[in-house]
Amino acid sequence: MTARRAVPPALFFTLALGLLATAVVLGVAVGSVSLSPSTVVAVLASKLLPWLGIGGFTPTDEAIVWTMRLPRVLVAALAGAALATAGVQMQGLFRNPLASPDIVGTSSGGALGAVLAIAAGLSAVSPLYVPAFSFAGSALALIAVYALTARAGRAPVTTLLLAGVAIGALCGAFTALAVSLAWKRWEVAQEISFWLMGGFDSRTWLHARLLAPCVLVGLGAALAYASELDVMLLGDEDARALGVETPRATWTILLAAALLTGAAVAAGGVIGFVGLIIPHAVRLLVGPRHRVLAPACAIVGAAFLVGADLLARTINRPEEIRLGIVTAIIGAPYFLRLLLRPMG
């Protein structure tokens, strides 16, 4: 492995936070009714710093920024941070830069839960049923993985990987079955297909408030176990020799990653490649130390998904392209580059 000079953390975080702020302002400003960035900043400042008495915008501008667009942008940012942080944890845990957040089946479990809720007609009862069932599906998938590894009597990463692949395949099969059974009901089938392709349309402040605690807890766990992840890169035997309780660390990291992935899937559907390409790209810039890498990935992941959502909304206006399509178009070539680079 060739040595690479890491970007100083202070410089990287300054640039990354600037990128995120720019993405948020543009994400709120651009739409069917475009606003100037200065108007967006004025509305945000009036809400966040009311004692300054900032004006210069209309009630319509305020409604567009604060009620209609900002919740969607914040949900996209939180989901991007969640997926990127989960990707860091999975790549560190499995010691593989090609590992992704859905490697243990939580993404497939969340998709199955959401599809069952839509097929049962619960999405028409309340918009919260779909994310609730999705999160429950992710949790049940993780419980199934835990049960399989516990039955084996140990939890090395190979056993976790195989159990996750099996549970993910099973959930994928049941998802396909539910879609095929619902196909005669065109509106239901269309809703399922749209959800499986990912997107943040119709997201509200309630979605942001439900997602934010999950992201904070997951990121906190990533930071708390950053040193353990650094040591575990050496291998389980060396980590144990250096005093790391590998079973406890493994399951804590896995639980945090599953929480982040399940919450992101519940909020926006199945969105691929974020948890794969962001950690890998950021690691090349800041180095492998997880105490720096985890928050760096969270910021860049948030900015990336806000930007991708902006593209999904504007490329084919007034129609939207599903977000999962955009992230796949961006992420797949990068993934192929990762696969082919060693062969070059």
C-alpha positions as CSV (number, residue, x, y, z in Angstrom):
1,M,0.0,0.0,0.0
2,T,1.5,3.4,-1.0
3,A,1.6,6.1,1.6
4,R,-0.7,9.0,1.0
5,R,-0.4,12.4,2.6
6,A,-3.7,13.1,4.5
7,V,-5.4,16.5,4.2
8,P,-5.1,18.3,7.6
9,P,-8.4,17.7,9.5
10,A,-9.0,21.4,10.2
11,L,-8.8,22.2,6.5
12,F,-10.9,19.2,5.4
13,F,-13.7,20.0,7.9
14,T,-13.7,23.6,6.9
15,L,-14.1,22.8,3.3
16,A,-16.6,20.0,3.9
17,L,-18.8,22.1,6.1
18,G,-18.7,24.9,3.5
19,L,-19.7,22.3,0.8
20,L,-22.6,21.1,3.0
21,A,-23.8,24.6,3.7
22,T,-23.7,25.4,0.0
23,A,-25.6,22.2,-0.9
24,V,-28.3,23.0,1.7
25,V,-28.8,26.5,0.5
26,L,-29.0,25.4,-3.2
27,G,-31.2,22.5,-2.3
28,V,-33.7,24.9,-0.7
29,A,-33.4,27.6,-3.3
30,V,-33.9,25.6,-6.5
31,G,-37.3,24.2,-7.3
32,S,-40.5,24.9,-9.3
33,V,-40.3,28.4,-7.8
34,S,-36.7,29.3,-7.6
35,L,-35.5,31.7,-4.8
36,S,-32.2,33.6,-4.6
37,P,-29.7,32.2,-2.1
38,S,-29.8,35.5,-0.2
39,T,-33.6,35.0,0.3
40,V,-33.0,31.5,1.6
41,V,-30.3,32.7,4.0
42,A,-32.5,35.5,5.2
43,V,-35.4,33.2,6.0
44,L,-33.1,30.7,7.8
45,A,-31.5,33.5,9.8
46,S,-34.9,35.0,10.8
47,K,-36.0,31.5,12.1
48,L,-32.7,30.6,13.8
49,L,-31.8,34.0,15.0
50,P,-35.1,35.8,15.5
51,W,-33.6,38.5,17.8
52,L,-31.7,40.0,14.8
53,G,-35.0,41.0,13.2
54,I,-33.9,40.1,9.6
55,G,-36.5,40.7,6.9
56,G,-36.5,41.3,3.2
57,F,-38.7,38.3,2.2
58,T,-42.4,37.6,1.7
59,P,-44.6,35.2,3.7
60,T,-44.7,33.0,0.5
61,D,-40.9,32.8,0.5
62,E,-41.0,31.8,4.2
63,A,-43.5,29.1,3.6
64,I,-41.5,27.7,0.6
65,V,-38.2,27.7,2.5
66,W,-39.2,26.6,6.0
67,T,-42.3,24.5,5.4
68,M,-41.9,22.9,2.0
69,R,-38.2,22.5,1.1
70,L,-36.0,22.7,4.2
71,P,-37.5,19.5,5.8
72,R,-36.8,17.5,2.7
73,V,-33.3,18.9,2.5
74,L,-32.6,18.1,6.1
75,V,-34.0,14.6,5.8
76,A,-31.7,14.0,2.8
77,A,-28.7,15.4,4.7
78,L,-29.4,13.2,7.8
79,A,-29.9,10.1,5.6
80,G,-26.7,10.8,3.7
81,A,-24.8,11.2,7.0
82,A,-26.4,8.0,8.3
83,L,-25.5,5.9,5.3
84,A,-21.9,7.2,5.1
85,T,-21.3,6.7,8.8
86,A,-22.7,3.1,8.6
87,G,-20.5,2.5,5.6
88,V,-17.4,3.6,7.6
89,Q,-18.4,1.2,10.4
90,M,-19.0,-1.8,8.1
91,Q,-15.8,-1.2,6.1
92,G,-13.8,-1.0,9.4
93,L,-15.5,-4.0,10.9
94,F,-15.1,-6.3,7.9
95,R,-11.7,-4.8,7.0
96,N,-12.9,-4.4,3.4
97,P,-13.2,-1.1,1.6
98,L,-16.0,-2.6,-0.6
99,A,-18.3,-3.4,2.3
100,S,-21.5,-1.4,2.5
101,P,-24.2,-0.7,5.1
102,D,-26.6,-3.3,3.7
103,I,-24.1,-6.1,4.0
104,V,-25.8,-7.6,7.1
105,G,-29.3,-7.5,5.6
106,T,-30.7,-4.5,7.4
107,S,-31.4,-2.6,4.2
108,S,-33.2,-5.6,2.6
109,G,-35.2,-6.1,5.9
110,G,-36.3,-2.4,5.8
111,A,-37.3,-2.7,2.2
112,L,-39.4,-5.7,3.0
113,G,-41.1,-4.0,5.9
114,A,-42.0,-1.0,3.8
115,V,-43.3,-3.1,0.9
116,L,-45.6,-5.1,3.3
117,A,-47.0,-1.8,4.7
118,I,-47.7,-0.4,1.3
119,A,-49.2,-3.7,0.0
120,A,-51.5,-3.8,3.0
121,G,-52.8,-0.3,2.3
122,L,-51.3,1.2,5.5
123,S,-49.7,4.1,3.6
124,A,-53.2,5.5,2.9
125,V,-54.0,5.4,6.6
126,S,-50.9,7.4,7.8
127,P,-47.7,8.3,6.0
128,L,-45.8,7.2,9.1
129,Y,-46.7,3.5,8.7
130,V,-44.3,2.9,5.9
131,P,-41.2,4.2,7.7
132,A,-42.3,2.5,10.9
133,F,-42.6,-0.9,9.2
134,S,-39.4,-0.3,7.4
135,F,-37.5,0.4,10.6
136,A,-39.1,-2.7,12.2
137,G,-38.0,-4.8,9.2
138,S,-34.4,-3.6,9.6
139,A,-34.5,-4.4,13.3
140,L,-35.9,-7.9,12.7
141,A,-33.3,-8.6,10.1
142,L,-30.6,-7.7,12.6
143,I,-32.2,-9.9,15.2
144,A,-32.2,-12.8,12.7
145,V,-28.5,-12.3,12.0
146,Y,-27.8,-12.3,15.7
147,A,-29.8,-15.5,16.2
148,L,-27.9,-17.2,13.4
149,T,-24.5,-16.2,14.7
150,A,-25.4,-17.0,18.3
151,R,-26.5,-20.5,17.2
152,A,-23.0,-20.9,15.7
153,G,-21.6,-20.1,19.1
154,R,-19.4,-17.3,18.0
155,A,-19.5,-14.1,16.0
156,P,-16.5,-13.7,13.7
157,V,-16.9,-11.3,10.8
158,T,-17.1,-14.3,8.4
159,T,-20.2,-15.7,10.2
160,L,-21.8,-12.3,10.4
161,L,-21.2,-11.8,6.7
162,L,-22.7,-15.1,5.7
163,A,-25.7,-14.7,8.0
164,G,-26.3,-11.2,6.6
165,V,-26.1,-12.4,3.0
166,A,-28.6,-15.2,3.8
167,I,-31.1,-12.9,5.6
168,G,-30.7,-10.2,2.9
169,A,-31.4,-12.8,0.1
170,L,-34.5,-14.1,2.0
171,C,-35.8,-10.6,2.5
172,G,-35.2,-9.8,-1.1
173,A,-37.2,-12.9,-2.2
174,F,-40.2,-12.0,0.0
175,T,-40.0,-8.4,-1.3
176,A,-40.1,-9.7,-4.9
177,L,-43.0,-12.0,-3.9
178,A,-45.0,-9.1,-2.4
179,V,-44.4,-6.9,-5.5
180,S,-45.5,-9.7,-7.8
181,L,-48.7,-10.3,-5.8
182,A,-49.5,-6.6,-5.8
183,W,-48.9,-6.0,-9.5
184,K,-52.6,-6.3,-10.5
185,R,-53.2,-3.3,-8.2
186,W,-51.4,-0.8,-10.4
187,E,-51.4,2.2,-7.9
188,V,-50.0,0.0,-5.1
189,A,-47.4,-1.6,-7.4
190,Q,-46.4,1.9,-8.6
191,E,-46.0,3.2,-5.0
192,I,-43.9,0.1,-4.1
193,S,-41.7,0.6,-7.1
194,F,-41.2,4.3,-6.4
195,W,-40.3,3.6,-2.8
196,L,-37.8,0.9,-3.7
197,M,-36.0,3.4,-6.0
198,G,-35.6,5.9,-3.1
199,G,-36.6,9.5,-2.7
200,F,-37.5,12.2,-0.2
201,D,-40.6,13.7,-1.7
202,S,-43.3,14.7,0.8
203,R,-40.9,14.6,3.7
204,T,-41.9,16.9,6.7
205,W,-40.4,18.2,9.9
206,L,-41.8,15.1,11.6
207,H,-39.6,12.8,9.5
208,A,-36.5,15.0,10.3
209,R,-37.3,14.9,14.0
210,L,-37.6,11.1,14.0
211,L,-34.4,10.6,11.9
212,A,-32.1,13.0,13.8
213,P,-31.9,11.1,17.1
214,C,-31.0,7.9,15.2
215,V,-28.2,9.6,13.4
216,L,-26.9,11.2,16.5
217,V,-26.8,7.9,18.4
218,G,-25.2,6.1,15.5
219,L,-22.6,8.7,15.0
220,G,-21.9,8.9,18.7
221,A,-21.3,5.1,18.8
222,A,-19.0,5.4,15.8
223,L,-16.9,8.0,17.7
224,A,-17.0,6.1,21.0
225,Y,-15.7,3.0,19.3
226,A,-13.3,4.7,16.9
227,S,-10.2,3.5,18.7
228,E,-11.5,-0.1,18.8
229,L,-12.2,0.1,15.0
230,D,-8.6,1.3,14.4
231,V,-7.2,-1.7,16.4
232,M,-9.6,-4.2,14.8
233,L,-8.2,-3.4,11.4
234,L,-5.2,-5.4,12.6
235,G,-7.4,-8.5,12.9
236,D,-9.4,-10.1,15.7
237,E,-6.4,-11.9,17.3
238,D,-4.3,-8.8,17.4
239,A,-7.2,-6.7,18.7
240,R,-7.8,-9.2,21.5
241,A,-4.1,-9.2,22.4
242,L,-4.2,-5.4,22.6
243,G,-7.1,-5.5,25.1
244,V,-10.2,-5.0,22.8
245,E,-13.3,-7.0,23.7
246,T,-13.9,-8.0,20.2
247,P,-17.4,-9.6,20.6
248,R,-18.8,-6.6,22.5
249,A,-17.2,-4.1,20.1
250,T,-18.4,-6.0,17.1
251,W,-22.0,-6.1,18.2
252,T,-22.0,-2.5,19.3
253,I,-20.6,-1.3,16.0
254,L,-23.0,-3.6,14.1
255,L,-26.0,-2.4,16.1
256,A,-25.1,1.3,15.5
257,A,-24.6,0.7,11.8
258,A,-27.9,-1.2,11.6
259,L,-29.7,1.7,13.4
260,L,-28.2,4.2,10.9
261,T,-29.1,2.1,7.9
262,G,-32.6,1.2,9.1
263,A,-33.3,4.8,9.9
264,A,-32.1,6.0,6.4
265,V,-34.0,3.3,4.6
266,A,-37.1,4.2,6.6
267,A,-36.8,7.8,5.7
268,G,-36.0,7.6,2.0
269,G,-36.3,4.1,0.7
270,V,-33.5,2.0,-0.8
271,I,-30.6,4.4,-1.8
272,G,-27.5,2.6,-2.9
273,F,-23.7,3.4,-3.1
274,V,-23.7,6.3,-0.6
275,G,-22.3,4.0,2.2
276,L,-19.8,2.5,-0.2
277,I,-18.2,5.3,-2.2
278,I,-18.2,8.2,0.4
279,P,-16.2,6.3,3.1
280,H,-13.7,5.1,0.5
281,A,-13.2,8.5,-1.1
282,V,-13.0,10.3,2.2
283,R,-10.5,7.8,3.6
284,L,-8.2,8.6,0.7
285,L,-8.2,12.3,1.8
286,V,-8.1,12.2,5.6
287,G,-6.6,8.8,6.3
288,P,-7.9,5.7,8.2
289,R,-8.2,7.0,11.8
290,H,-11.9,6.6,12.5
291,R,-12.1,9.4,15.0
292,V,-11.6,11.8,12.1
293,L,-13.0,9.5,9.3
294,A,-16.4,9.0,10.8
295,P,-17.5,12.6,11.3
296,A,-15.8,13.5,8.0
297,C,-17.9,10.9,6.2
298,A,-21.0,12.1,7.9
299,I,-20.5,15.6,6.6
300,V,-19.6,14.6,3.1
301,G,-22.3,12.0,2.9
302,A,-24.9,14.6,3.9
303,A,-23.7,17.1,1.2
304,F,-23.5,14.3,-1.4
305,L,-27.1,13.1,-0.8
306,V,-28.5,16.7,-0.7
307,G,-26.7,17.3,-4.0
308,A,-28.0,14.1,-5.5
309,D,-31.5,14.9,-4.4
310,L,-31.2,18.3,-6.0
311,L,-30.2,16.6,-9.3
312,A,-33.1,14.2,-9.0
313,R,-35.5,17.1,-8.7
314,T,-34.2,19.3,-11.4
315,I,-32.8,17.2,-14.3
316,N,-36.2,16.4,-15.7
317,R,-38.4,19.1,-14.3
318,P,-41.3,19.2,-13.5
319,E,-41.0,15.4,-13.1
320,E,-38.6,13.9,-10.6
321,I,-36.1,11.2,-11.2
322,R,-36.0,8.7,-8.4
323,L,-33.0,9.3,-6.1
324,G,-31.7,5.8,-6.2
325,I,-31.3,6.0,-9.9
326,V,-29.1,9.2,-9.5
327,T,-26.9,7.7,-6.8
328,A,-26.5,4.5,-8.9
329,I,-25.5,6.5,-12.0
330,I,-22.9,8.4,-9.9
331,G,-21.8,5.5,-7.7
332,A,-21.6,2.5,-10.1
333,P,-18.7,3.9,-12.2
334,Y,-16.7,4.7,-9.0
335,F,-17.4,1.1,-7.8
336,L,-16.2,-0.3,-11.1
337,R,-13.1,1.8,-10.7
338,L,-12.5,0.3,-7.3
339,L,-12.9,-3.3,-8.7
340,L,-10.7,-2.8,-11.7
341,R,-7.9,-0.7,-10.1
342,P,-5.9,-3.6,-8.6
343,M,-6.0,-5.4,-12.0
344,G,-4.4,-2.3,-13.7
